[in-house]
Amino acid sequence: MGKVHPKVDEAIETLNMRDNPTRRRLLAGTGLVSAAGAASALLAACSSSSSTHAAVATNGSNPFPAVPNQKYYFNNHADTNEFFTPTKYGYSDAVALLGLPAPTWGGSATSADSEMVSFMNTAISAKAGGIATSVIDSSMATPVKNAMDAGIPVVTYNADGIYTHGVPQIYTNRLAYVGQALYLSGQAMGEQIKTLVPGGGEIVIFIATPGTGNIQPRYDGAVSVLGSSYHVSEVATSTVDGTELSTEKSYLLGHKGTLKGAFAVDSGSTANLTAALKGTGTSIPAGGFDTDPRTLSGLQAGTIKFSIFQDPYQQGFLPTLYLYLYNLSGGQLAPPDTDTGLTVLTPSNVATMQKNSRFQGGSSAQMYIPRPSGAINQPVGTTST
């Protein structure tokens, strides 16, 4: 492995990411780094002006050092779900920035363990340069270990295991996790519910796939703060959009008159809440997760009172960046656990998220911030202004 590029080294110094060069262990108990801060620091350091670096960028060449075999695989538990469209844009932008080939996306559309394990085995057989995978249960333990033993770095994103009474049960020896602190996000949801339904009562929390490590911790976190005055029903909706809506409508109709609030812990179940409430003539507080366009419309109309954002774009961008840096340094630059955020959206602050952008998956158009005259990394086809 060659010498680390000085700009990359400077960026890592800024991020304070240095660690044991042979790191192949769990990172349980370590602090989570801000995703926005990590990305900003790296890009700022890599964009700082120097005559040599600027000349390379001006000539249209990639300013980042080349590393052999940078073919990455993204393994996902809901690989056809529109929620992950920004994730794909995130890794697409990262590989464009770094001059890498496009990652291979796959896994399972229905959280099927066998399909996710099979995709991991495909990546290992192909001698991938790195793997990013969601971990929704213990089935990933062996394939992740096999990849790491084969010298393939693995990071997790979106889901890293499951929580039992708030304690993370991390199933794999992955290098790092990039995603929301799921149990804590559930506790934040519980606090929102207590504000909307003061004093307790009967509520429902819809969940696509009970027991899976990507959303069960949210339910558990919410219940942990609600207390005995709340009578909570956990209702499975599935990962199929139409089934989610029909399940919610059926439940709301069956409990009309007694139900004090309806909530959800996943993107699809939250997105269908507005239509379910309107379709059953039910007017009760509601809320959930993520920024599906239907959820944003419900927030704007006030039908949905809150939705908790976890930044799926960063969950594609940062794992790609971390795998590249790990490989570039020969394992010296071990990636950090990174919290991609917990932002509570309400009708009063939802306007920013309603912009039709690549970062929310609503537009494929590349987004960029114009730079001063003479700055490097101008978007293709533009000139300095």
FIVEXLUM-500546 format. One record per residue (C-alpha): residue in three letters; y, x negated, z; residue number from 1. Coordinates in pm, whole numbers, plus 50000, padded with zeros to 5 digits. Each point is the difference from the previous one (the first is absolute). Layout:
# residues N
{ALA, {Y, X, Z}, NUM}
...
END
This chain:
# residues 385
{MET, {50000, 50000, 50000}, 1}
{GLY, {50338, 49861, 49901}, 2}
{LYS, {50306, 49963, 50214}, 3}
{VAL, {50165, 50325, 50109}, 4}
{HIS, {50305, 50089, 49791}, 5}
{PRO, {50310, 49925, 50211}, 6}
{LYS, {50148, 50348, 49955}, 7}
{VAL, {49678, 50169, 50106}, 8}
{ASP, {49977, 49763, 50297}, 9}
{GLU, {50359, 50087, 50094}, 10}
{ALA, {49921, 50370, 49977}, 11}
{ILE, {49702, 49965, 50229}, 12}
{GLU, {50204, 49804, 50250}, 13}
{THR, {50244, 50291, 49998}, 14}
{LEU, {49720, 50249, 50059}, 15}
{ASN, {49847, 49786, 50276}, 16}
{MET, {49657, 50058, 49847}, 17}
{ARG, {49842, 49662, 50070}, 18}
{ASP, {49668, 50014, 50180}, 19}
{ASN, {49660, 49837, 50028}, 20}
{PRO, {49912, 49875, 49648}, 21}
{THR, {49636, 50106, 50043}, 22}
{ARG, {50088, 50342, 50131}, 23}
{ARG, {49706, 50233, 49949}, 24}
{ARG, {50027, 50212, 50311}, 25}
{LEU, {50128, 50331, 50121}, 26}
{LEU, {50370, 50038, 50071}, 27}
{ALA, {49960, 50271, 50261}, 28}
{GLY, {50276, 49992, 50257}, 29}
{THR, {50253, 49813, 49783}, 30}
{GLY, {50343, 50145, 49934}, 31}
{LEU, {50070, 50181, 49675}, 32}
{VAL, {50260, 49851, 49768}, 33}
{SER, {50256, 50225, 49832}, 34}
{ALA, {49898, 50056, 49638}, 35}
{ALA, {50357, 50032, 49881}, 36}
{GLY, {50098, 49684, 50185}, 37}
{ALA, {49703, 49807, 49861}, 38}
{ALA, {50067, 50098, 49641}, 39}
{SER, {50374, 49949, 50029}, 40}
{ALA, {49967, 49658, 50157}, 41}
{LEU, {49750, 49882, 49741}, 42}
{LEU, {50198, 50125, 49702}, 43}
{ALA, {50325, 49868, 50141}, 44}
{ALA, {49854, 49655, 50057}, 45}
{CYS, {49835, 49991, 49659}, 46}
{SER, {50324, 50114, 49835}, 47}
{SER, {50230, 49744, 50163}, 48}
{SER, {50183, 49801, 49737}, 49}
{SER, {49906, 49647, 49909}, 50}
{SER, {50065, 49841, 49662}, 51}
{THR, {49633, 49935, 49924}, 52}
{HIS, {49876, 50341, 50115}, 53}
{ALA, {50277, 50184, 49816}, 54}
{ALA, {49931, 49808, 49681}, 55}
{VAL, {49635, 50100, 50005}, 56}
{ALA, {50087, 50367, 50044}, 57}
{THR, {50270, 49987, 49732}, 58}
{ASN, {49747, 49863, 49753}, 59}
{GLY, {49785, 50307, 50057}, 60}
{SER, {49720, 49813, 50177}, 61}
{ASN, {49838, 50115, 50322}, 62}
{PRO, {50167, 49808, 50289}, 63}
{PHE, {49692, 50035, 50223}, 64}
{PRO, {49722, 49736, 49986}, 65}
{ALA, {49685, 50093, 49810}, 66}
{VAL, {49680, 50038, 50202}, 67}
{PRO, {49654, 50025, 49835}, 68}
{ASN, {49810, 50327, 50024}, 69}
{GLN, {50259, 50248, 50124}, 70}
{LYS, {49809, 50310, 49893}, 71}
{TYR, {50029, 50245, 50290}, 72}
{TYR, {49804, 50316, 50076}, 73}
{PHE, {50139, 50301, 50189}, 74}
{ASN, {49728, 50212, 50163}, 75}
{ASN, {50111, 50350, 50098}, 76}
{HIS, {49855, 50305, 50176}, 77}
{ALA, {50197, 50253, 49789}, 78}
{ASP, {50050, 49808, 49679}, 79}
{THR, {50111, 50297, 49787}, 80}
{ASN, {50244, 50141, 50256}, 81}
{GLU, {50364, 50006, 49890}, 82}
{PHE, {50103, 49873, 50342}, 83}
{PHE, {49898, 49652, 49885}, 84}
{THR, {50209, 50002, 49682}, 85}
{PRO, {50277, 49803, 50177}, 86}
{THR, {49732, 49759, 50129}, 87}
{LYS, {49900, 49925, 49642}, 88}
{TYR, {50363, 49951, 49903}, 89}
{GLY, {50036, 49767, 50298}, 90}
{TYR, {49721, 49768, 49893}, 91}
{SER, {50111, 50025, 49637}, 92}
{ASP, {50347, 49877, 50097}, 93}
{ALA, {49854, 49722, 50217}, 94}
{VAL, {49779, 49861, 49725}, 95}
{ALA, {50291, 50023, 49754}, 96}
{LEU, {50215, 49801, 50241}, 97}
{LEU, {49730, 49738, 50057}, 98}
{GLY, {49868, 49982, 49644}, 99}
{LEU, {49649, 50120, 50088}, 100}
{PRO, {49751, 50221, 49812}, 101}
{ALA, {49989, 50369, 50084}, 102}
{PRO, {49772, 50084, 50295}, 103}
{THR, {49689, 50215, 49958}, 104}
{TRP, {50027, 50335, 50180}, 105}
{GLY, {49698, 50202, 50110}, 106}
{GLY, {49784, 50124, 50285}, 107}
{SER, {49937, 50367, 50072}, 108}
{ALA, {50188, 50324, 49940}, 109}
{THR, {49828, 50172, 50291}, 110}
{SER, {49978, 49734, 50275}, 111}
{ALA, {49634, 49934, 49913}, 112}
{ASP, {49878, 49688, 50180}, 113}
{SER, {49740, 49915, 49735}, 114}
{GLU, {50262, 49999, 49723}, 115}
{MET, {50240, 49783, 50196}, 116}
{VAL, {49727, 49751, 50091}, 117}
{SER, {49890, 49991, 49636}, 118}
{PHE, {50354, 49918, 49886}, 119}
{MET, {50022, 49722, 50258}, 120}
{ASN, {49671, 49856, 49875}, 121}
{THR, {50134, 50011, 49643}, 122}
{ALA, {50307, 49803, 50107}, 123}
{ILE, {49787, 49743, 50182}, 124}
{SER, {49765, 49960, 49702}, 125}
{ALA, {50302, 49952, 49774}, 126}
{LYS, {50121, 49719, 50231}, 127}
{ALA, {50331, 50175, 50059}, 128}
{GLY, {50303, 49795, 50098}, 129}
{GLY, {50063, 50244, 50283}, 130}
{ILE, {49919, 50352, 50118}, 131}
{ALA, {50218, 50266, 50161}, 132}
{THR, {49804, 50287, 50151}, 133}
{SER, {50052, 50303, 50216}, 134}
{VAL, {49759, 50022, 50294}, 135}
{ILE, {49928, 50357, 50103}, 136}
{ASP, {49681, 49927, 50196}, 137}
{SER, {49751, 49727, 50088}, 138}
{SER, {49839, 49994, 49653}, 139}
{MET, {50245, 49731, 49889}, 140}
{ALA, {49891, 49748, 50266}, 141}
{THR, {49719, 49840, 49800}, 142}
{PRO, {50167, 49989, 49656}, 143}
{VAL, {50321, 49858, 50147}, 144}
{LYS, {49800, 49733, 50183}, 145}
{ASN, {49808, 49923, 49680}, 146}
{ALA, {50326, 49957, 49810}, 147}
{MET, {50153, 49776, 50266}, 148}
{ASP, {49679, 49793, 50021}, 149}
{ALA, {50020, 49956, 49622}, 150}
{GLY, {50352, 49861, 50034}, 151}
{ILE, {50174, 50315, 49877}, 152}
{PRO, {50299, 50094, 50219}, 153}
{VAL, {50010, 50364, 50112}, 154}
{VAL, {50292, 50200, 50137}, 155}
{THR, {49989, 50365, 50098}, 156}
{TYR, {50264, 50261, 49921}, 157}
{ASN, {50069, 50365, 50088}, 158}
{ALA, {49706, 50014, 50245}, 159}
{ASP, {49851, 49723, 50212}, 160}
{GLY, {49736, 50173, 50211}, 161}
{ILE, {50035, 50271, 50261}, 162}
{TYR, {50147, 50045, 50347}, 163}
{THR, {49813, 50117, 50310}, 164}
{HIS, {50239, 50122, 50267}, 165}
{GLY, {50272, 49790, 49841}, 166}
{VAL, {49795, 49679, 49985}, 167}
{PRO, {49948, 49861, 49648}, 168}
{GLN, {49638, 49954, 49895}, 169}
{ILE, {50035, 49748, 49716}, 170}
{TYR, {49674, 49984, 49813}, 171}
{THR, {50054, 49699, 49775}, 172}
{ASN, {50098, 49633, 50005}, 173}
{ARG, {50277, 50059, 49748}, 174}
{LEU, {50300, 49769, 49999}, 175}
{ALA, {50269, 50261, 50069}, 176}
{TYR, {50091, 50370, 49981}, 177}
{VAL, {50292, 50144, 49802}, 178}
{GLY, {50074, 50360, 50088}, 179}
{GLN, {50125, 50248, 50253}, 180}
{ALA, {49905, 49980, 50369}, 181}
{LEU, {49798, 50320, 49966}, 182}
{TYR, {49941, 50098, 50362}, 183}
{LEU, {50367, 49943, 50081}, 184}
{SER, {50101, 50212, 49702}, 185}
{GLY, {49785, 50279, 50142}, 186}
{GLN, {50175, 49969, 50334}, 187}
{ALA, {50334, 50026, 49817}, 188}
{MET, {49870, 50317, 49838}, 189}
{GLY, {49902, 50135, 50341}, 190}
{GLU, {50354, 49947, 50126}, 191}
{GLN, {50136, 50191, 49701}, 192}
{ILE, {49759, 50286, 50072}, 193}
{LYS, {50111, 50017, 50364}, 194}
{THR, {50360, 50035, 49884}, 195}
{LEU, {49919, 50273, 49747}, 196}
{VAL, {49753, 50190, 50219}, 197}
{PRO, {50137, 49953, 50354}, 198}
{GLY, {49786, 50119, 50286}, 199}
{GLY, {49667, 49986, 49818}, 200}
{GLY, {49788, 50260, 49827}, 201}
{GLU, {49750, 50025, 49717}, 202}
{ILE, {50049, 49753, 49714}, 203}
{VAL, {49789, 49873, 49710}, 204}
{ILE, {49984, 49649, 49859}, 205}
{PHE, {49852, 49983, 49651}, 206}
{ILE, {49811, 49683, 49901}, 207}
{ALA, {49837, 49915, 49668}, 208}
{THR, {49705, 49798, 50133}, 209}
{PRO, {49944, 50010, 50377}, 210}
{GLY, {49865, 49679, 50149}, 211}
{THR, {50130, 49759, 49737}, 212}
{GLY, {50207, 49702, 50107}, 213}
{ASN, {50299, 50080, 49779}, 214}
{ILE, {50091, 50335, 50158}, 215}
{GLN, {49789, 50075, 50309}, 216}
{PRO, {50211, 49757, 50210}, 217}
{ARG, {50305, 50214, 49923}, 218}
{TYR, {49834, 50314, 50131}, 219}
{ASP, {49880, 49813, 50309}, 220}
{GLY, {50347, 49858, 50058}, 221}
{ALA, {50164, 50342, 49973}, 222}
{VAL, {49756, 50162, 50242}, 223}
{SER, {50049, 49715, 50247}, 224}
{VAL, {50363, 50099, 50061}, 225}
{LEU, {49980, 50379, 49973}, 226}
{GLY, {49839, 50080, 50333}, 227}
{SER, {49788, 50290, 50122}, 228}
{SER, {50261, 50268, 49927}, 229}
{TYR, {49925, 49962, 49628}, 230}
{HIS, {49685, 50150, 49854}, 231}
{VAL, {49934, 49786, 49693}, 232}
{SER, {49756, 50082, 49721}, 233}
{GLU, {49896, 49721, 49763}, 234}
{VAL, {49924, 50155, 49660}, 235}
{ALA, {49847, 49803, 49710}, 236}
{THR, {50154, 50067, 49658}, 237}
{SER, {49814, 49749, 49771}, 238}
{THR, {50154, 49761, 49749}, 239}
{VAL, {50016, 50261, 49721}, 240}
{ASP, {50350, 50139, 49955}, 241}
{GLY, {49904, 50360, 49922}, 242}
{THR, {49751, 50009, 50286}, 243}
{GLU, {50264, 49873, 50241}, 244}
{LEU, {50233, 50285, 49909}, 245}
{SER, {49734, 50272, 50021}, 246}
{THR, {49872, 49867, 50335}, 247}
{GLU, {50348, 49999, 50149}, 248}
{LYS, {50080, 50350, 49873}, 249}
{SER, {49676, 50135, 50136}, 250}
{TYR, {50058, 49848, 50342}, 251}
{LEU, {50361, 50118, 50020}, 252}
{LEU, {49899, 50356, 49908}, 253}
{GLY, {49723, 49999, 50259}, 254}
{HIS, {50232, 49889, 50279}, 255}
{LYS, {50320, 50173, 49906}, 256}
{GLY, {50183, 50127, 50304}, 257}
{THR, {49855, 49745, 50244}, 258}
{LEU, {50069, 49671, 49826}, 259}
{LYS, {50315, 49818, 50116}, 260}
{GLY, {49998, 49711, 49753}, 261}
{ALA, {49814, 49850, 49702}, 262}
{PHE, {49985, 49626, 49939}, 263}
{ALA, {49806, 49745, 49794}, 264}
{VAL, {49912, 49630, 50023}, 265}
{ASP, {49954, 49911, 49632}, 266}
{SER, {50204, 50021, 49683}, 267}
{GLY, {49805, 50274, 49819}, 268}
{SER, {49967, 50231, 50299}, 269}
{THR, {50372, 49962, 50072}, 270}
{ALA, {50095, 50057, 49635}, 271}
{ASN, {49817, 50334, 49997}, 272}
{LEU, {50156, 50130, 50321}, 273}
{THR, {50311, 50146, 49836}, 274}
{ALA, {49799, 50207, 49751}, 275}
{ALA, {49752, 50104, 50269}, 276}
{LEU, {50275, 50123, 50232}, 277}
{LYS, {50181, 50186, 49723}, 278}
{GLY, {49678, 50142, 49857}, 279}
{THR, {49903, 50151, 50334}, 280}
{GLY, {50346, 50110, 50107}, 281}
{THR, {49978, 49772, 50304}, 282}
{SER, {50321, 49870, 50156}, 283}
{ILE, {49916, 49734, 50260}, 284}
{PRO, {50097, 49633, 50047}, 285}
{ALA, {49812, 49761, 49772}, 286}
{GLY, {49991, 49628, 49929}, 287}
{GLY, {49784, 49706, 49903}, 288}
{PHE, {49994, 49677, 49804}, 289}
{ASP, {50117, 49828, 49684}, 290}
{THR, {50231, 50078, 49710}, 291}
{ASP, {49812, 50210, 49747}, 292}
{PRO, {50260, 50187, 49788}, 293}
{ARG, {49879, 50330, 50145}, 294}
{THR, {50054, 49866, 50351}, 295}
{LEU, {50350, 49881, 49911}, 296}
{SER, {50083, 50342, 49853}, 297}
{GLY, {49869, 50163, 50315}, 298}
{LEU, {50218, 49774, 50211}, 299}
{GLN, {50306, 50076, 49790}, 300}
{ALA, {49934, 50373, 50037}, 301}
{GLY, {49937, 49967, 50373}, 302}
{THR, {49646, 50138, 49979}, 303}
{ILE, {49868, 49658, 50101}, 304}
{LYS, {50185, 49869, 50305}, 305}
{PHE, {49890, 49636, 49985}, 306}
{SER, {49786, 49754, 49808}, 307}
{ILE, {49913, 49645, 50105}, 308}
{PHE, {50034, 49735, 49729}, 309}
{GLN, {49774, 49691, 49981}, 310}
{ASP, {50124, 49823, 49682}, 311}
{PRO, {49702, 49986, 49760}, 312}
{TYR, {50194, 49773, 49760}, 313}
{GLN, {50002, 49719, 50257}, 314}
{GLN, {49625, 50052, 50046}, 315}
{GLY, {49951, 49879, 49642}, 316}
{PHE, {50276, 49741, 49977}, 317}
{LEU, {49939, 49807, 50322}, 318}
{PRO, {49619, 49956, 49982}, 319}
{THR, {50046, 49851, 49652}, 320}
{LEU, {50269, 49764, 50127}, 321}
{TYR, {49792, 49898, 50301}, 322}
{LEU, {49685, 49930, 49796}, 323}
{TYR, {50201, 49784, 49759}, 324}
{LEU, {50159, 49797, 50281}, 325}
{TYR, {49666, 49956, 50176}, 326}
{ASN, {49838, 49867, 49684}, 327}
{LEU, {50302, 49788, 49904}, 328}
{SER, {49988, 49820, 50335}, 329}
{GLY, {49624, 49958, 50013}, 330}
{GLY, {49984, 50224, 50305}, 331}
{GLN, {50286, 49842, 50191}, 332}
{LEU, {50228, 50302, 49964}, 333}
{ALA, {49798, 50270, 50175}, 334}
{PRO, {50152, 50347, 49955}, 335}
{PRO, {50138, 50199, 50295}, 336}
{ASP, {49913, 50351, 50107}, 337}
{THR, {50288, 50202, 49856}, 338}
{ASP, {50121, 50344, 50108}, 339}
{THR, {50130, 50189, 49696}, 340}
{GLY, {50201, 50236, 50215}, 341}
{LEU, {50030, 50328, 50179}, 342}
{THR, {50296, 50198, 49870}, 343}
{VAL, {50037, 50364, 50106}, 344}
{LEU, {50150, 50200, 49713}, 345}
{THR, {50172, 50331, 50075}, 346}
{PRO, {50205, 50249, 49795}, 347}
{SER, {50311, 49808, 50105}, 348}
{ASN, {49896, 49658, 49869}, 349}
{VAL, {49758, 50075, 49716}, 350}
{ALA, {50255, 49961, 49719}, 351}
{THR, {49941, 49624, 49962}, 352}
{MET, {49628, 50054, 49940}, 353}
{GLN, {50065, 50261, 49733}, 354}
{LYS, {50129, 49741, 49754}, 355}
{ASN, {49757, 49986, 49710}, 356}
{SER, {49892, 49638, 50035}, 357}
{ARG, {49713, 49763, 49945}, 358}
{PHE, {49986, 49934, 50373}, 359}
{GLN, {49899, 50362, 50063}, 360}
{GLY, {49774, 50022, 49694}, 361}
{GLY, {50220, 50256, 49825}, 362}
{SER, {50106, 49771, 49718}, 363}
{SER, {49839, 49708, 49820}, 364}
{ALA, {50342, 49844, 49929}, 365}
{GLN, {50049, 49657, 50149}, 366}
{MET, {50253, 49993, 50283}, 367}
{TYR, {50222, 49700, 50069}, 368}
{ILE, {50323, 49903, 50169}, 369}
{PRO, {50257, 49840, 49765}, 370}
{ARG, {50088, 49643, 50094}, 371}
{PRO, {50325, 49806, 49966}, 372}
{SER, {50079, 49805, 49686}, 373}
{GLY, {49778, 49696, 49964}, 374}
{ALA, {49735, 50123, 50243}, 375}
{ILE, {49637, 49934, 49917}, 376}
{ASN, {49724, 50257, 49941}, 377}
{GLN, {50204, 50230, 49775}, 378}
{PRO, {49796, 50303, 49886}, 379}
{VAL, {49851, 49959, 49651}, 380}
{GLY, {50239, 50107, 49728}, 381}
{THR, {50313, 49982, 50221}, 382}
{THR, {50281, 49752, 50024}, 383}
{SER, {50206, 49882, 50294}, 384}
{THR, {50302, 50210, 50083}, 385}
END
